[in-house]
């Protein structure tokens, strides 16, 4: 667990096939070398799993946390990205769901789910929507 960039590597993420192109897209959250709050990254890959779009941070100006959840192809080079967002670093609370499911603040349970549509280069198409 971890990759030399710090004590922790990828917190959560997904990779999904694109039935329209034969390639893939991936979304994940990662704290990076500064060990700050997790940030959401996106990349597209070819059918032979080479990067088409290098990993790109989706919300570089955000000071909060984004935890990567899932990605789904929409066609025409568009992807639906589902993630959790919070103003503070909530990764420890979020991961408790997988450890013991108790002691989780109600705000982490009830709020923070969002979806966004990005193009295959990782650019936002419109604004994220709360779920």
C-alpha positions in Angstrom: 0.0 0.0 0.0 1.7 3.2 -1.1 4.0 3.9 -4.0 7.0 5.9 -2.8 5.0 9.2 -3.1 3.9 8.9 0.5 2.4 6.6 3.0 -0.6 5.9 0.8 -1.2 5.4 -2.9 -4.6 5.3 -4.6 -7.5 5.6 -2.1 -10.2 4.4 -4.5 -11.0 4.3 -8.2 -12.2 2.4 -11.2 -11.3 1.5 -14.7 -14.0 0.8 -17.3 -14.1 -0.3 -20.9 -15.4 2.0 -23.6 -17.6 -0.1 -25.9 -17.6 2.6 -28.5 -13.8 2.8 -29.0 -12.5 -0.4 -27.4 -10.4 1.7 -25.1 -10.7 2.4 -21.4 -11.1 5.3 -18.9 -10.0 5.4 -15.3 -10.8 7.7 -12.4 -9.1 7.5 -9.0 -8.2 9.6 -6.0 -4.7 10.1 -4.7 -3.1 12.3 -2.1 0.2 13.0 -4.0 3.6 13.8 -2.6 2.4 16.7 -0.5 0.2 14.3 1.5 -2.7 16.8 1.4 -6.3 15.9 0.8 -7.1 13.3 -1.9 -7.7 14.7 -5.4 -9.6 13.2 -8.3 -7.7 12.1 -11.4 -8.8 10.9 -14.8 -7.1 9.2 -17.8 -8.1 7.5 -21.0 -6.3 4.5 -22.4 -6.2 2.8 -25.8 -7.4 -0.8 -26.4 -3.8 -1.9 -25.9 -3.8 0.0 -22.5 -1.4 2.8 -23.5 -2.3 6.3 -22.2 -4.3 8.4 -24.7 -4.8 11.1 -22.1 -2.1 11.3 -19.5 -3.5 11.4 -15.9 -5.1 14.7 -15.3 -6.4 16.2 -12.0 -10.1 17.1 -12.5 -10.5 19.9 -9.9 -7.0 21.5 -9.5 -8.3 24.6 -7.9 -10.3 22.8 -5.2 -8.8 22.8 -1.7 -11.1 20.0 -0.5 -11.1 16.3 -0.9 -12.5 14.3 -3.9 -12.7 10.5 -3.6 -12.8 8.7 -6.9 -15.7 6.3 -7.2 -16.7 5.2 -10.7 -16.7 6.1 -14.4 -19.1 5.1 -17.2 -18.9 5.7 -20.9 -21.6 7.9 -22.5 -20.4 7.8 -26.1 -19.0 10.5 -28.3 -15.9 10.8 -26.1 -17.9 11.6 -23.0 -17.6 10.0 -19.6 -19.8 10.1 -16.5 -17.6 10.4 -13.3 -19.2 9.7 -9.9 -17.2 10.8 -6.8 -17.5 12.1 -3.3 -16.5 15.6 -2.4 -15.9 17.3 0.9 -14.4 20.6 2.1 -12.1 18.9 4.5 -9.8 15.8 4.3 -12.3 13.0 5.1 -10.5 10.0 3.7 -10.0 8.4 7.1 -13.8 8.7 7.9 -14.7 7.6 4.4 -12.5 4.5 4.6 -14.2 3.5 7.9 -17.1 2.3 5.7 -14.9 -0.5 4.5 -13.3 -1.3 7.9 -16.1 -1.4 10.4 -19.0 0.8 9.3 -19.2 2.7 12.6 -18.1 6.0 13.9 -18.7 7.7 10.6 -19.9 11.3 10.8 -23.4 11.8 9.5 -22.2 14.4 7.0 -20.0 11.9 5.3 -22.9 9.4 5.0 -25.5 11.8 3.9 -23.7 14.4 1.7 -21.0 14.8 -0.8 -22.0 12.5 -3.7 -21.5 14.1 -7.1 -21.5 13.3 -10.8 -19.8 15.2 -13.6 -19.4 14.7 -17.3 -15.9 14.9 -18.8 -14.6 14.5 -22.3 -11.9 12.1 -23.2 -9.2 14.7 -22.4 -10.5 15.1 -18.9 -12.1 18.5 -19.5 -15.4 19.3 -17.6 -18.5 19.5 -19.8 -20.7 21.7 -17.6 -20.7 21.8 -13.8 -20.8 18.8 -11.4 -24.2 17.9 -9.9 -24.9 16.9 -6.4 -26.6 13.5 -6.1 
